[in-house]
Amino acid sequence: MSPGPVTNAASDRRVHFVLPGDVDDPAAASGGNVYDRRISAGLAALGADVREHAVPGSWPRPDARARARLAESLAGIPDGAVVLLDGLVAGGVPDVVVPHAGRLRLAVLVHLPLAEETGLDPATAAELDAAERACLRAAAAVVATGPAAAGRLARRHRLSRVHTVVPGTDPAPLAPGTDGVSGLLCVASVTPRKGHDVLVAALAEVAGLPWTCTCAGPPRDAGQAARVAALARRAGIGDRVLFPGPLTGVPLERAYAAADLFVLASRAETYGMVVTEALARGIPVVASGVADALGEAGLLVPPGDAAALAAALRRWFTDEPWRKRLRSAARERRSRLPGWDVSAGNLAAILVSLRA
């Protein structure tokens, strides 16, 4: 059965947005949650009637109760409606989502292919990969958050088209930094994928140079957080690598304001919103896996390569002309970052096309 006709002007503007239940939980802060929240607000600002369905659960591998809640939410949406689903919720449960593909106009927003999460055993990765493929092939539209991610997703699941809607960035004041050199900042959830262990190993290689590194973000993997802290202590830099936990609002702004260099050692990213947040403040970046976000405004190093990251950090600390070039490039990129209104407009156009 194909989606039924839209029957009135109000439903022409309506978008149902299926979100993770922790989308507004500060303790579960993530780029995906920020993206979802800003897109929802942006669609509403453009005149859409956004109906949110936040579904609690351990996505993408929920228990029976969470699956039932998602099934109930989808069943309550009228035929022919446009539904935007966060891929973290939808991708692992095609048995719940796919039966509605014939009557709803489904668009799935993929922040990260499920099987690319670091630390999965091969059987779990294969299971999630197959589930996500079934879900995305049934959707009327698939959206990724960066061009490179869209290409990977299309190849991985043999999709004919994947739309790209890059995250927006809020204007921000230039960061004054500390002394222009020694203040390092990483903003990322403490999980294996974010590579804090790689960052600590690299910092240990430059322990003889003056620096302090603040690693702000929720310890979403408690075991990984403990291992990373232990690595720092064993390397003798435990008092210089700071883990203040999740920062939002004024405390996060203060952390950015004190940063001279932003560092991110992710093993995998689809975009890297924190990179553009740093660039919006004119902060140079050394990172891995974020080519779309970084552009020419910093230095990319190979994922998982602590030696390459250490070499980049050593150059940052010792090569003043290079530091100045990176800082100038970051400030130039700052002036060209699109806002969230652009992101919302691009996604709105995709959703409108589903009504045709």
C-alpha positions in Angstrom: 0.0 0.0 0.0 1.4 3.4 -0.9 1.1 6.4 1.4 -2.3 8.0 1.3 -2.9 11.5 0.2 -2.4 14.5 2.5 -5.8 15.8 3.2 -5.5 19.3 4.5 -3.2 22.3 4.9 -2.4 21.5 8.5 -1.2 18.0 7.6 0.8 19.5 4.7 3.0 21.2 7.3 3.1 18.4 9.8 6.3 16.4 10.4 6.5 13.6 12.9 10.0 13.4 14.4 11.0 10.1 16.2 13.9 10.8 18.6 15.9 9.0 21.2 14.4 9.3 24.7 17.5 11.0 26.1 17.6 13.7 23.5 17.4 16.4 26.2 19.4 14.7 28.9 22.6 16.7 29.7 24.2 13.5 31.0 23.8 12.0 27.5 25.0 15.0 25.6 26.0 14.1 22.0 26.3 15.7 18.6 23.4 13.6 17.4 21.1 14.9 20.1 22.1 18.5 19.5 21.6 18.0 15.7 18.1 16.5 16.3 17.1 19.3 18.7 18.3 22.1 16.4 16.7 20.6 13.3 13.4 20.2 15.1 13.5 23.8 16.2 14.6 24.9 12.7 11.8 23.1 11.0 9.3 24.6 13.4 10.7 28.1 12.7 10.1 27.5 9.0 6.4 26.8 9.7 6.4 23.0 10.1 4.1 21.5 12.6 6.6 19.3 14.3 5.2 16.5 16.4 8.0 14.9 18.5 8.0 11.2 19.6 10.9 10.8 22.0 11.2 7.0 22.7 13.2 5.8 25.7 15.4 2.8 25.1 18.9 1.4 24.8 19.0 2.2 21.1 20.0 0.7 18.7 19.5 -2.6 20.7 16.4 -1.9 22.7 14.5 -4.2 25.1 11.0 -5.4 24.4 9.4 -2.5 26.2 11.2 0.1 24.1 10.4 -1.8 20.9 6.7 -1.8 22.0 6.8 1.9 22.7 8.3 2.6 19.2 5.7 0.4 17.6 2.9 2.2 19.4 4.2 5.6 18.4 4.4 4.6 14.7 1.0 3.0 14.8 -0.5 6.2 16.1 0.7 8.3 13.2 -1.9 8.7 10.4 -1.5 7.2 6.9 0.4 9.4 4.5 2.2 11.4 7.2 5.9 12.5 6.8 8.0 10.9 9.5 11.6 11.7 10.2 13.3 9.0 12.3 16.7 9.3 14.0 18.7 6.4 12.7 19.9 5.4 16.1 16.3 4.5 17.0 15.1 3.1 13.6 18.2 1.4 12.3 18.3 -1.6 14.6 14.6 -2.5 14.5 13.5 -3.0 10.9 10.9 -5.4 12.1 9.2 -2.5 13.8 9.8 0.2 11.2 9.6 -1.5 7.8 5.9 -2.6 8.1 5.0 1.1 8.2 7.0 2.0 5.1 4.0 1.4 2.9 1.6 3.8 4.6 4.0 6.5 5.9 6.6 8.7 4.2 9.7 7.7 6.1 12.9 9.6 6.1 15.8 8.2 8.2 18.5 10.5 9.5 21.8 8.6 10.0 24.3 10.2 12.4 26.7 7.2 12.3 26.2 3.8 10.5 25.4 1.4 13.4 28.2 -1.1 12.6 30.8 1.7 12.7 30.5 2.1 16.4 33.9 1.2 18.0 34.1 -1.8 20.2 31.4 -4.0 18.7 32.1 -7.7 18.3 31.9 -9.0 14.7 28.6 -10.8 15.2 26.9 -7.7 16.8 28.3 -5.4 14.0 27.0 -7.8 11.3 23.6 -8.0 13.0 23.3 -4.2 13.2 24.6 -3.7 9.7 21.9 -6.1 8.2 19.2 -4.5 10.3 20.1 -1.0 9.3 20.3 -2.0 5.6 16.8 -3.4 5.7 15.5 -0.2 7.4 17.2 2.2 5.0 16.2 0.4 1.9 12.6 0.6 2.9 12.7 4.3 3.7 11.6 6.9 1.2 14.6 9.1 1.9 17.9 8.6 3.8 19.8 11.6 5.1 23.5 11.7 6.3 25.2 14.6 8.1 28.2 15.0 5.7 29.3 14.2 2.2 31.8 11.6 3.1 29.4 9.9 5.4 26.7 9.9 2.7 29.1 8.2 0.3 30.1 5.6 2.9 26.5 4.9 3.7 25.5 4.5 0.0 28.3 2.1 -0.6 27.8 0.2 2.6 24.1 -0.5 2.0 24.0 -0.2 -1.8 21.6 2.7 -1.7 20.9 4.6 -4.9 20.8 8.0 -3.2 21.7 9.4 0.2 20.9 13.1 0.9 23.4 15.3 2.8 22.4 17.9 5.4 25.5 19.2 7.2 25.0 20.6 10.7 24.8 24.3 11.3 26.9 26.4 13.5 25.9 29.2 15.9 27.9 32.5 15.6 30.3 32.8 18.6 32.9 35.3 19.8 36.6 34.7 19.1 38.2 32.6 21.9 40.9 34.6 23.7 42.7 31.4 24.7 45.3 31.2 27.4 48.8 32.0 26.2 48.1 31.1 22.5 49.7 27.7 22.8 49.2 25.5 25.8 45.5 25.4 26.4 44.1 22.2 24.7 40.4 21.3 24.6 38.6 18.1 23.6 34.8 18.0 23.6 33.5 14.4 23.2 31.7 11.7 25.0 34.2 9.3 26.6 33.6 6.2 24.5 36.1 4.0 22.6 35.1 5.6 19.3 36.1 9.1 20.4 39.7 7.9 20.9 40.6 9.5 24.3 43.1 6.7 24.8 44.8 7.7 21.5 44.8 11.3 22.7 46.4 10.4 26.1 49.0 8.3 24.4 49.9 11.3 22.1 50.0 13.7 25.0 52.3 11.4 26.9 54.8 11.8 24.0 54.9 15.5 24.5 54.8 15.5 28.3 58.0 17.5 28.4 56.3 20.5 26.9 53.9 22.9 28.8 50.2 22.2 28.2 46.9 21.3 29.9 44.2 19.4 28.2 40.5 19.6 29.2 38.5 16.6 28.0 34.8 17.7 28.4 32.1 15.2 27.8 29.9 12.6 29.5 31.5 9.3 30.5 29.0 7.3 28.4 31.2 4.2 28.7 32.3 4.1 32.4 34.8 1.4 31.7 36.5 3.4 29.0 36.5 6.5 31.2 38.3 4.6 33.9 40.8 3.1 31.5 41.6 6.5 30.0 42.1 8.1 33.4 44.4 5.2 34.4 46.4 5.7 31.2 46.9 9.3 32.0 48.0 8.6 35.6 50.5 5.9 34.5 52.0 8.3 31.9 52.5 10.8 34.7 50.1 13.3 33.2 47.0 12.6 35.2 47.1 16.1 36.7 47.3 17.8 33.3 44.5 15.8 31.5 41.3 17.0 33.1 37.9 15.3 32.9 35.2 17.7 34.2 32.4 15.6 32.8 29.7 17.0 30.5 29.8 20.8 30.1 26.9 22.9 28.7 26.0 26.6 28.7 28.3 29.0 30.5 30.9 26.3 31.6 31.2 25.0 28.1 31.6 28.6 26.7 34.4 29.2 29.3 36.2 26.0 28.2 36.1 27.1 24.6 37.2 30.6 25.5 40.3 29.2 27.3 41.3 26.9 24.4 44.3 27.6 22.1 43.9 24.4 20.2 41.0 21.9 19.8 42.0 18.3 19.6 39.8 15.3 18.6 41.2 11.8 18.1 38.0 10.0 17.0 38.3 6.6 15.3 35.1 7.3 13.3 32.9 10.3 12.7 30.2 11.3 10.2 30.8 15.0 10.5 32.2 16.3 13.8 30.0 19.2 15.0 32.4 20.1 17.8 35.0 20.9 15.2 32.9 23.6 13.6 31.9 24.8 17.1 35.7 25.3 17.7 36.2 27.0 14.3 33.3 29.3 15.0 35.4 30.7 17.8 38.6 30.9 15.6 40.2 27.9 17.5 42.6 25.9 15.3 42.0 22.1 15.2 44.1 19.0 15.1 41.8 16.0 14.6 41.1 12.6 12.9 38.1 11.5 10.8 36.5 14.9 10.3 37.5 16.0 6.8 34.1 17.4 6.0 33.9 19.6 9.1 37.6 20.7 9.1 38.3 21.5 5.5 41.6 23.4 5.3 41.3 25.0 8.7 43.4 22.6 10.6 45.4 19.4 10.4 44.0 15.9 9.9 45.8 12.9 11.3 45.0 9.2 10.6 42.5 7.7 13.1 44.1 5.6 15.8 47.6 6.9 15.1 49.0 8.2 18.4 52.4 8.8 16.9 51.0 11.0 14.1 48.9 13.0 16.6 51.9 13.4 18.9 53.9 14.8 16.0 51.2 17.2 15.2 51.0 18.4 18.8 54.8 18.8 19.0 54.7 20.9 15.9 51.9 23.0 17.3 54.0 23.7 20.5 57.3 24.4 18.7 56.5 25.9 15.3 55.2 29.4 15.8 54.8 30.3 12.1 52.7 27.2 11.6 50.5 28.0 14.6 49.9 31.4 13.1 48.9 29.9 9.8 46.5 27.5 11.5 45.0 30.3 13.5 44.5 32.4 10.4 42.9 29.5 8.5 40.5 28.9 11.4 39.4 32.5 11.5 38.9 32.5 7.8 36.8 29.4 7.9 34.8 31.0 10.8 33.3 33.5 8.4 32.0 30.8 6.0 30.2 28.4 8.4 26.5 28.0 7.6 23.9 28.5 10.3 21.3 26.0 11.5 18.7 27.8 9.4 20.4 26.6 6.3 20.5 23.0 7.7 16.8 23.1 8.5 15.9 24.5 5.1 17.8 21.8 3.3 16.1 19.1 5.4 12.7 20.7 4.9 13.2 20.6 1.1 13.8 16.8 1.4 10.7 16.3 3.5 8.6 18.4 1.1 9.7 16.3 -1.8 8.2 13.2 0.0 4.8 14.8 -0.2 4.9 15.0 -4.0 
